[in-house]
């Protein structure tokens, strides 16, 4: 296989990326096709679908060898599960699957027709292998169970963002940043109120602490 496109997101580092797609609907991204795939006919009819599947390369998780078990962050990083029972990026074939919202098409001179999507959980520059429409009657199963993920504790933080720091964030990026912080990007096993975390988002370094289910932003650097 070879990539057909690369995605442009606000995440230049893995820390802070939502654990699953759609958890932060405020996030927006651009999918820029490689020159040989910039034929607009390849996107004909896509506007009729509200959601799309992205098949992508976990490009920062390539390894020579694979392990049959991994440590899911949702279990605190202390319990091992079979790699095929998880969505870990460390797989025999580092292929990812993500469901995103269709937001529209942007026609440009230099990049051709760009696909705009919402809620993506991908690292900036991630290679995209394929794009497929999400079909509600086939892809949605309300009766489905979530295995060990159903039993894992879901953490949600209140976000304290001082106005003078929030002003340093572009206005159109503020809601997405706050929503990402509220999802608690920390590993499940970390709970140190004295620790300062740094998250790279939209070209900014966001520094914050977490205490008693509250994330407090303490600094914003370019």
Protein Blocks (a to p, Z undefined) as FASTA:
>chain_A
ZZfbdcddfbfbfghpafbghklmmbccdddddfklmcfklmgoklmpfbdcdddddfkl
ccfbdcfbdcdfkloomaccdfklccbfbdfblcdddddddfbdcddfklopadddehia
cdehiacfbdcdddfklmpcfkbcehjmlmpccddddddddfklmmmpcfklmmmmmmmm
mnopacfkbccfkbccdddeehiacddddeehiacdfbdcZZ
